[in-house]
């Protein structure tokens, strides 16, 4: 069981590195597009265009900072709590790590969608994505509690 977990975590780690690299490339392109849009607005003397471009820079940066600074501590908290021993401990740890990997990839997917929504300028899509991200964060915080209740019910 531990060998399978190590293989899955290694595969997830390599996949995460590739997807984060892609995310950084997309984020850089979106920020470059908004910077060019702001430069053009200044050249044309449009204060409204400059304000729109500046607000377009803030959204993707906020999403990127949340993914890089907010998600890792949540994942560490989610996978630390184990109160079972023996077979149940292995099963609990394996399930928590697998859920952490799945939620991390789900958050990365939401990050990609939010960046694209911000680049296009659709406020409704960004609000929907933030709502979905809030649900995932709530689930991340709730999983250690579920693990504690399950371990108590199993008597370990």
URBELTA-V963512 format. One record per residue. N is the residue number from 1. RES is the residue in one small letter. D_FIRST is the distance of its C-alpha to the first C-alpha in whole Angstrom. Layout:
N,RES,D_FIRST
N,RES,D_FIRST
This chain:
1,x,0
2,x,4
3,x,5
4,x,5
5,x,6
6,x,9
7,x,10
8,x,11
9,x,12
10,x,14
11,x,16
12,x,16
13,x,18
14,x,20
15,x,21
16,x,22
17,x,24
18,x,26
19,x,27
20,x,28
21,x,30
22,x,32
23,x,32
24,x,34
25,x,36
26,x,37
27,x,38
28,x,40
29,x,42
30,x,42
31,x,44
32,x,46
33,x,47
34,x,48
35,x,50
36,x,52
37,x,53
38,x,54
39,x,56
40,x,58
41,x,58
42,x,60
43,x,62
44,x,63
45,x,64
46,x,62
47,x,61
48,x,59
49,x,57
50,x,56
51,x,55
52,x,52
53,x,51
54,x,50
55,x,48
56,x,47
57,x,45
58,x,44
59,x,42
60,x,40
61,x,40
62,x,38
63,x,36
64,x,34
65,x,35
66,x,33
67,x,30
68,x,30
69,x,31
70,x,30
71,x,26
72,x,25
73,x,26
74,x,25
75,x,21
76,x,21
77,x,22
78,x,20
79,x,17
80,x,18
81,x,19
82,x,16
83,x,18
84,x,16
85,x,15
86,x,12
87,x,10
88,x,12
89,x,12
90,x,8
91,x,9
92,x,12
93,x,11
94,x,8
95,x,11
96,x,14
97,x,13
98,x,13
99,x,16
100,x,17
101,x,17
102,x,18
103,x,21
104,x,22
105,x,22
106,x,24
107,x,27
108,x,27
109,x,28
110,x,31
111,x,32
112,x,33
113,x,35
114,x,36
115,x,37
116,x,39
117,x,41
118,x,42
119,x,43
120,x,45
121,x,46
122,x,45
123,x,45
124,x,44
125,x,41
126,x,40
127,x,40
128,x,38
129,x,35
130,x,36
131,x,36
132,x,32
133,x,31
134,x,32
135,x,30
136,x,27
137,x,28
138,x,29
139,x,25
140,x,23
141,x,26
142,x,25
143,x,21
144,x,21
145,x,24
146,x,22
147,x,19
148,x,21
149,x,23
150,x,20
151,x,19
152,x,23
153,x,23
154,x,20
155,x,22
156,x,19
